[in-house]
Amino acid sequence: MSRSVKKLTGLVAATFTPLTTEGEINLSVIGPYIDYLKEKQNVKSVFINGTTGEGCSLTVDERKQLAAAWCQHGKGNYGQQKCLKGTRARHAASIGADGIAVISPSYFKPINADALRLFIKEVSAFAPDLPMYYYHIPSMTGVALDAADVLNGIEQMIPSFQGVKYTGTDLRDLGQCVCYSQSHNWSVMFGVDEQLLGALVLGVHGAVGSTYNYLGRIVNQMLAAFDNGNHMQTRALQFEFMEVITFAKNLGFDVSVNKQVMSEVSGLAMGPPRLPLLPCPVSKAQAIAQKIKDFSQGH
C-alpha cells in the first residue's frame, strides 16, 4: 500500500440506518448519532451499511449518501475509522473512508476459498490504496468456508488487505485467523457481542457490534479490565452482558427489535426498519431497553 495504515482496534459500533416514518433515510440524525457515540459510549469507530444498518435493503444511492454523511460528520467530530460494507469501493475511497469490508456473495456462492479470494481481489482493485477487510458472517451469507482458509495467501493477491471481521462462533477457525494475522499485523475484529471474552482470550484486536451503540461504555470497561489482567471483573461483566442479551433473545431480538431498542435507550429517532423486516412492538423494545438501562446504571 502507498500509505501507512492505522491498525483497527477497540470497539466499533455497527450502526443503525435512521429512517423517517415514511421509510426514507434520515441523514439529519447522523450528527447527533455521532455525538451520542462519542460522548455517551466512548465509541470512536463505526461500521456502516452492514447487517445492523440493513445495508442489503438499501439502494446503492442510499448507501452512498449514508457513507458520505458519516464521513463528512465524523471527520469533524473525532478521529474515527470507518468500514463500509459492500462493493462500492471506488466511492468509499472518494469520500475519505478509512476502509472497506466485503462479504461473500450469497446467491451464487463461491465453491471454495480460492473463488472467494478472487472476488475480494476484484473489489479491492477499484480502491487499491484503501484498507480491505473480509467480513465473515456465515449465518447471513450461507457460506461456511473457514475464514482462515480465505486469509491463507491473500496478502499475495491483495496488498491492501488488512484483516477480518469475524462474525461467527467457531473459535477454532477464529484462533487460526488470529494466528495467521499476527505475522502480517492485520486486525481481527470479533462480531458476536455476547461472546467477546472468548475471542479476547484468543487475541482478537477489537470488536464490531450493534450493542456497542448503547453499551459501548460498559464493554470498554470490560476491555480495560481484560488488558489490566483483572479477569474476575472481565468475566463478571461478560456474564452480566450475557444475561441482558439472553433476556432480549427470549423476547425475540432481531435487527428490527434492536433498532427500536436503540431509539428507546439513546433517545435518537432511528425510525422503522425496512421490509421485509417488520416494526417491533414498542412494549417489547421498552422492556429490553429497561434491562439495558438497569445494567448500565450498575456500572
N, C-alpha and C positions, 0 to 999 in steps of 0.2 A: 504493500500500500504506500501511497505517496505522502501520507500524513500520519503523525502519531495518533494513537487511539487510546483514550482513557478507558481502562478496564471497567466493565459494568459490574457493579457490586451493590449490596444492600437491598433495600426494599424498592420495588417498582409497583405502582398501582396500575392494575388493568382497569382502565376507566370505562364508565358507562357513557353511552351516547345520549345526551339530552335531546328530547323531542318535545315539540309543542303538543297541546291536546289534540291538534289535528294530525299529528304524526309526522310533522316536518322537523328537520334538525334545527336545534335551537342554539345557535352559536353564542348568544348573549350570556349563556350560563358558564362558558369556558373560563372567563376571567375570574369570577367568584369561586369556581371549582378549583382553580389553581391556588387561590388564596387559602381555601379551606385545607387542601392537602398540605400546603406548606406550613400554615400557622397552627392547625389543629392536630395534624397527624405526623408532622415532621417527615413527610414523604416527598422526595425531590426528583423522582423519576417516574415517568408514565409510559404505559404500553397502550396505544390507542388502536381502534378499529379491529380489536381482537374478538374473542368469543364473548367476553363480558360486554363489549361495545357493540354487539350484534353486527359485526363487520360484514358478514356474508348476507345480511338482509338490507344492506345499504347499496345505493348505486355507486358507480365509480366516481361520479362527480361529487356525491355527498362525502365519500371517504376522503377525497382530495380537499374539500372545503374544511372538513374536520381537522385533517392533518395540518393544513396551513394555519388554522386558527390556534391550535395547540402550540405550534412552533412560534407563531407571532407573539402570543401572550406569554408563553413560557420563557422565552429568551429574555424578556424584560422583567421577569419576576425572580427567577433563581436559575442557577446553573444546573439544568436538568439534562438527562439523557433520555431520548425518546426512541422507541422502537415502533415501527409501523408494519403491521401485518399486511400481506398481500403482495402482488406482483407489480405494483406501481412504483418501481424502484427509481426510475428517472425523475418522477415528480417528487419523491421523497428527498432526493439529492438537491433538487432545485429550491426547496423551501427551507433547507437547513436542518433537516432531521439528522439525528446522531446515529441512526442505524435502522435497518430493516430486518424483519423476521418473516420467514417463508414457511408455510405449512405444506404438507404433501397434498397433491391433487387427490380428491376423494371420489370422483366419478370414474375416470379412467385411472385406476390406481397403479402406481409403479410396482412392477413384479419383484423387484429386488433393490438392494441398496445402490447399485450402480445406476439404475434408472432414476432414482430419486436424486442422487448427486448431480446427474446431468441436468435435471430440471432446475435445481438450485443454482447451478452454474449459469444456466441460460438467463435466469432472473438477475443474477449478480452482474452480468455483462452490461446491463442498462445503467448501472451506477457502480463502476468498478472501484471507486475510492470510498464508497460508503460501507461501514462495517455490516457484515451479513451474519445473521443468526438463523439456525434451523429451529423451528417451532414444532416440537414433538408432542402431539396430542392425539394418540390413537383412539381415544374414546369418541372423538368427534370425526376424525378422518376415516376410521376403519382400517388404517394402515398400521399393521402390527410389527413392522420391521424393527429390529433393535436399533435404537438411536446410535449406539456405539458402532454398529456396522456402517451407518451413514457417515459418521465422522471419520472413519478409518481412511486416511489418504486424501481427505477432502481439501487439505491445505495445498496439495499439489495442483488441484484444479481451480481453486478459488482463493487467490491471495488475500482477498478482503475478508475471509471467513474469521469470525471472532467468537463463536460459541453456540450454545444451545439453550433454548427454553424448554425444560423437561417437565411436561405435564402428564405424568404417569406414575404408577405405583410400583413398578418393577425396580427395586433397589439394587438388584444385581446389575441390570443394564445401566442404571444411573451411576453406580460406582465405577463402571468401566468407562463411562463418559468422562467422569471426573479424572480418572487415572490418565486417559489419553490426552485430556486437555491440559494437564499440568505442564508438559514439556513445550506447549505452544502458547502458554499464558492466555488461554481462552477463558471466557466466563461460562460457567454452568449455573443457570438460574432455575430454581425449582418452582413448580406451578400448582402443587397440591397443598393449599394453605394449612389444613389441619394436620398435615404430616411433616411439617417443616423440620422439626427436630431431628427426625431420622435422616433427612437429607443433609442437615448441618453436620452431623457426625461423619458423614461420608465425604464432606469437604466442599459442598456447593458454595458458590460465592455470593449468593443472594437469592431473592425470591420475587416472582411476579404473580400477583393475585388480586382478585376482586375485593376480598375482605380487608385488604390494606387501605382501601379507600376510607374506611371508618374505624379500623382497628390498628392502623399503622403505628400509632404512638406506643401501644402496648407491645406489639410484635417487635418494635425497635428495642424495647426494654429486654425482651427475650433474647434478641441477638447480642445485646451488650452483655447480658448475664452469661451467655454461652462463651463469648470472647474472653470474658474475665475468669472463666473456669468455674463459675457458680452453677454447677449442673443441677443442684436441687431446685434452685429458683427457676432455671430454664425449664426443667421438667414440670414444675408446678404450674407455670404459665401455659405450657403446652397442653397440660391436662384440662385447665380451665377453658382454654380456647377450644379444645375438642368438645367439651360439654356444650358450649354455645353452638357450635356447628351441628352437633347431634340434635340439639333442641330444634334448630332450624330445619334440618333434614327430615325430622319426624313430622313437621308441618308441611313439608314439600318446599325444597329450596332450589328452585331453578333460576335461570337468568332473570325471568320476569319478576319473581319474588325478591330476588337480590336487588334489583333496580329500585323497587318500591321501598325496600329497607333502607337503601342509601338516601332516598328522599326524606324518610322519616328521621333518620339519625342525623343527617347533615343539615337539613332544612333547605337544601337546594332542590329545585324543581327538575327532577330527571325526566318526568313525563312518562307516558306509557311505553310498553315495548312495541315492537313492530311484528305484525303477523309473519309467521304462524304462531308466535308466542301470544298468549292471552294475558290480559291485565290481571294483576294479583289483587285478591280481596284485601282491602285496607286493614281490616282487623287482623289478618294473618301477619302482614308486614309489621304492624304495630306491636304485636306480641313478640316477634323476633327482635325488633328494634329495642324494646324494653329490656330484653335479656342482654343485649349488647351494651346498653347504657349502664345496666347494673354491673356488668363485668368491668366496664371502663371506669366507673366511679370507684371501684375497689382498688384501682391502681393509679 
